[in-house]
Amino acid sequence: MDTEKRPQMSCDTCRFREKAEKASASFLGKIWIWHTRFCPGWKRYVRTKWEHGEAAPPVGSLRGYWQNR
């Protein structure tokens, strides 16, 4: 794992993500989960969190990064 500080990414401050995490069973939450399956920015965000040893995002596709932890 990398010991450098992870760069700030747009997903860190995304209002859409924040609302979906508060109510993951809502319609907005379901759209967010669907969106994370193909969004290249989300894939990069999840990968960099994993590479820097940070906790998994509570909502959204984890793409298998945390399966072996």
C-alpha distances in whole Angstrom, upper triangle without the diagonal:
4,6,9,11,11,15,18,19,22,21,20,24,25,29,29,26,26,30,29,26,29,32,30,33,35,36,33,30,31,32,28,27,29,27,24,25,25,24,22,21,20,18,16,15,14,11,10,10,8,5,6,6,10,13,15,18,21,23,22,21,17,18,16,13,13,16,14,13
4,6,8,9,12,15,17,20,20,19,22,24,28,28,25,26,30,29,27,30,32,30,34,35,36,34,31,32,32,28,27,29,28,24,25,26,24,21,20,19,18,15,15,14,12,9,10,10,6,5,8,11,14,16,18,22,24,23,22,19,19,19,15,16,19,17,16
4,7,9,12,15,17,21,21,19,22,25,28,29,26,26,30,30,27,30,33,31,35,37,38,35,32,34,34,30,29,32,30,26,28,28,26,24,22,21,20,18,17,17,15,12,12,12,9,7,9,11,15,17,19,23,25,25,25,21,22,22,18,18,21,20,18
4,6,9,12,15,19,19,17,20,23,26,28,25,25,29,29,27,29,32,31,35,36,37,34,32,33,33,29,29,31,29,26,27,27,25,22,20,20,19,16,15,16,14,11,11,13,10,7,10,12,16,18,19,23,25,25,25,22,23,23,19,20,23,22,20
4,6,9,12,16,16,14,17,20,23,24,22,22,26,26,24,26,29,28,32,33,34,31,29,31,30,27,27,29,27,24,26,26,23,21,18,18,18,15,14,15,14,10,10,12,11,7,10,10,14,16,17,21,23,23,23,21,22,22,19,19,23,23,20
4,7,9,12,13,11,14,17,20,21,19,19,23,23,21,24,27,26,29,30,31,28,26,28,27,23,23,25,23,20,22,22,20,18,15,15,15,12,10,11,11,7,7,10,9,6,10,9,12,14,15,18,20,19,20,18,19,20,16,17,21,21,19
4,6,10,11,10,12,15,18,20,18,19,22,23,21,24,27,26,30,30,30,27,26,27,26,23,23,25,22,20,22,22,18,16,13,14,15,11,10,12,12,9,10,13,12,10,13,12,15,16,16,19,20,20,21,19,20,22,19,20,24,24,22
4,7,8,7,9,12,15,17,15,16,19,20,19,21,24,24,27,27,28,24,23,25,24,20,21,23,20,18,21,21,17,16,12,13,15,12,9,12,13,10,11,14,14,12,15,13,15,16,15,18,19,19,20,19,20,22,20,21,24,25,24
4,5,6,8,9,13,14,13,14,17,18,17,20,22,21,25,25,25,21,20,22,21,17,18,20,17,15,18,17,14,12,9,10,12,9,7,10,12,10,10,14,14,13,16,14,15,15,13,17,17,16,17,17,18,20,18,20,23,25,23
4,5,6,6,10,11,10,12,15,15,16,18,20,20,23,23,22,19,18,20,18,15,17,18,15,14,17,16,12,12,8,9,12,11,9,12,14,13,13,16,17,17,19,16,17,16,14,17,16,15,17,17,19,22,20,21,25,27,25
4,5,5,9,9,7,9,12,12,12,15,17,16,20,19,19,16,15,17,15,12,14,15,12,11,14,14,11,11,8,7,10,10,7,9,12,11,11,14,16,16,17,14,14,13,10,13,12,12,13,14,16,19,17,18,22,24,23
4,6,9,11,8,9,12,13,12,15,17,17,21,21,21,18,16,19,18,14,16,18,16,14,18,18,15,15,11,10,13,12,8,11,13,12,11,14,16,14,16,13,13,13,10,13,13,13,16,15,18,20,18,19,22,24,22
4,6,9,8,8,11,13,12,14,17,17,21,20,20,17,16,19,18,15,17,19,16,15,19,19,16,17,13,12,16,15,12,14,17,15,14,18,19,18,19,16,16,16,13,15,15,15,18,18,21,23,22,22,26,27,26
4,5,5,6,9,10,11,13,15,15,18,17,17,13,13,16,14,11,14,16,13,13,17,17,13,15,11,11,15,14,12,14,17,16,15,19,21,20,21,18,17,16,13,14,13,13,16,17,19,22,21,22,25,28,26
4,5,5,6,9,10,11,13,14,17,15,15,11,12,15,14,11,14,16,14,14,18,19,16,18,15,14,18,18,15,17,20,20,19,22,24,23,24,20,19,18,14,15,13,14,18,19,22,25,24,24,27,30,28
4,6,5,6,9,10,11,11,14,12,12,8,9,11,10,8,11,13,11,12,15,16,13,16,14,12,16,17,15,16,20,20,19,21,24,24,24,21,20,18,14,14,12,12,15,17,20,23,22,23,26,29,28
4,6,5,6,9,10,10,13,12,13,9,8,11,10,7,9,12,10,10,14,15,12,15,12,10,14,15,12,13,17,17,15,18,21,20,21,17,16,14,10,10,8,9,12,14,17,19,19,19,22,25,24
4,5,5,6,9,10,13,13,14,11,10,13,13,10,12,15,14,13,17,19,16,18,16,13,17,18,14,15,19,19,17,19,22,21,21,17,16,14,11,10,10,11,15,16,19,22,21,21,24,26,25
4,5,5,7,8,11,10,11,8,8,11,11,9,12,15,14,14,18,19,17,20,18,16,19,20,17,18,22,22,20,22,25,25,24,21,19,17,13,12,11,12,16,18,21,24,23,23,25,28,27
4,5,5,5,8,8,9,6,4,8,8,6,8,11,11,11,15,17,15,18,17,14,17,19,16,16,20,21,19,21,24,24,23,20,18,15,11,10,8,9,13,15,18,21,21,20,23,26,25
4,5,5,9,10,12,10,7,10,12,9,10,13,13,13,16,18,17,19,17,14,17,19,16,15,19,19,17,19,22,21,21,17,14,12,9,7,6,9,12,14,17,19,19,18,21,23,22
4,6,9,9,12,10,8,12,14,12,13,16,16,16,19,21,20,23,21,18,21,22,19,19,22,23,20,22,25,24,23,20,17,16,12,10,9,12,16,18,21,23,23,21,24,27,25
4,6,6,9,8,6,9,11,11,12,14,15,16,18,21,20,23,22,19,21,23,21,20,24,25,22,24,27,27,26,22,19,17,14,11,10,12,16,18,21,23,23,22,24,27,26
4,6,8,7,4,7,9,8,8,11,13,13,15,18,18,21,20,16,19,21,19,18,21,23,20,22,25,25,24,21,18,15,12,9,7,9,12,15,18,20,20,20,21,24,23
4,7,8,6,6,10,10,10,12,14,15,17,20,20,23,23,19,22,24,22,21,24,26,24,25,28,29,27,24,21,18,16,13,10,12,15,17,20,22,23,22,23,26,26
4,5,5,6,9,10,11,12,14,16,17,20,20,23,23,20,22,25,23,22,26,27,25,27,30,30,29,26,23,21,17,15,12,13,16,19,22,24,25,25,26,29,29
4,5,5,6,9,10,11,12,14,16,18,18,22,22,19,22,25,23,22,26,28,26,28,31,31,31,28,25,22,19,17,13,14,16,20,22,24,26,26,27,31,30
4,5,5,6,9,10,10,12,15,16,16,19,19,16,19,22,20,20,23,25,23,25,28,29,28,25,23,20,16,15,12,12,15,18,20,23,24,24,26,29,29
4,5,5,6,9,10,11,13,15,15,18,18,15,17,20,18,17,21,23,21,22,26,26,25,22,20,17,13,11,8,9,12,15,18,20,21,21,22,26,25
4,5,5,6,9,10,11,14,14,18,18,15,17,20,19,18,22,24,22,23,27,27,27,24,21,18,15,13,10,9,11,15,17,19,21,21,22,26,26
4,6,5,6,9,10,12,12,16,16,14,16,19,18,18,21,23,22,23,26,27,27,25,22,19,16,15,11,10,12,16,17,20,22,22,24,27,27
4,5,5,6,9,11,10,14,13,11,13,16,14,14,18,19,18,20,23,24,24,21,19,16,12,12,8,7,10,13,15,18,19,19,21,25,24
4,5,5,7,10,10,14,14,11,12,16,14,13,16,19,18,18,22,23,22,20,18,14,11,11,7,5,7,10,12,15,16,17,18,22,22
4,6,6,8,9,13,14,11,13,16,16,15,18,20,20,21,24,25,25,23,21,17,15,14,11,8,8,12,13,16,18,19,20,24,24
4,5,6,6,10,11,9,11,14,14,14,16,18,18,20,22,24,24,22,20,17,14,15,11,8,9,12,13,17,18,19,21,24,25
4,6,5,8,9,6,8,11,10,10,13,15,15,16,18,20,20,18,17,14,11,12,9,6,6,9,9,13,14,16,17,21,21
4,6,9,11,8,8,12,13,12,13,16,17,17,19,22,22,20,19,15,14,15,12,8,6,9,8,12,14,16,17,20,21
4,6,9,8,8,11,13,12,14,17,18,18,20,22,23,22,21,18,16,17,14,11,9,12,10,14,16,18,19,22,23
4,5,5,6,9,10,11,12,15,16,17,19,20,22,20,20,17,15,17,14,11,10,12,12,15,16,18,20,23,24
4,5,5,6,9,10,11,12,14,15,16,18,20,19,19,17,16,18,16,13,12,13,12,15,15,18,20,22,23
4,5,5,6,9,10,11,12,14,15,17,19,17,18,15,14,17,15,12,12,13,13,16,15,18,21,23,23
4,5,5,6,8,10,11,12,14,15,17,15,15,12,10,13,11,9,9,9,10,13,13,15,18,20,20
4,5,5,6,9,10,11,12,14,16,15,15,12,11,14,13,10,9,8,8,11,10,13,15,18,18
4,6,5,6,9,10,10,12,14,14,15,13,13,16,15,13,12,11,11,13,12,14,17,19,19
4,5,5,6,9,10,11,13,11,12,10,9,13,13,11,11,10,11,14,12,14,17,18,18
4,6,5,6,9,10,11,9,10,7,7,11,11,9,9,7,8,10,8,10,13,15,14
4,5,5,6,9,10,10,11,10,11,14,15,13,11,9,9,10,7,10,13,14,14
4,5,5,6,9,9,11,11,12,15,16,15,14,12,12,13,10,12,16,16,15
4,6,5,6,5,7,7,9,12,14,13,13,11,12,13,10,10,14,15,13
4,5,5,6,7,7,10,13,15,14,13,10,11,10,7,7,11,11,10
4,6,8,10,11,13,17,18,17,16,13,13,13,9,11,14,13,12
4,6,9,11,13,17,19,18,18,15,16,16,12,12,16,15,13
4,7,9,12,15,17,18,17,14,15,14,11,10,13,13,10
4,7,9,12,15,15,16,13,15,15,11,10,14,14,11
4,7,9,12,13,14,11,14,13,11,9,12,13,10
4,6,9,9,10,7,11,11,9,7,10,12,10
4,6,7,9,8,11,12,11,10,13,16,14
4,7,9,9,13,14,13,12,14,17,15
4,7,8,12,14,14,13,15,18,17
4,6,9,11,12,13,14,18,17
4,6,8,10,11,12,15,16
4,5,6,7,9,12,12
4,6,8,9,12,13
4,6,5,8,10
4,6,7,8
4,6,5
4,6
4
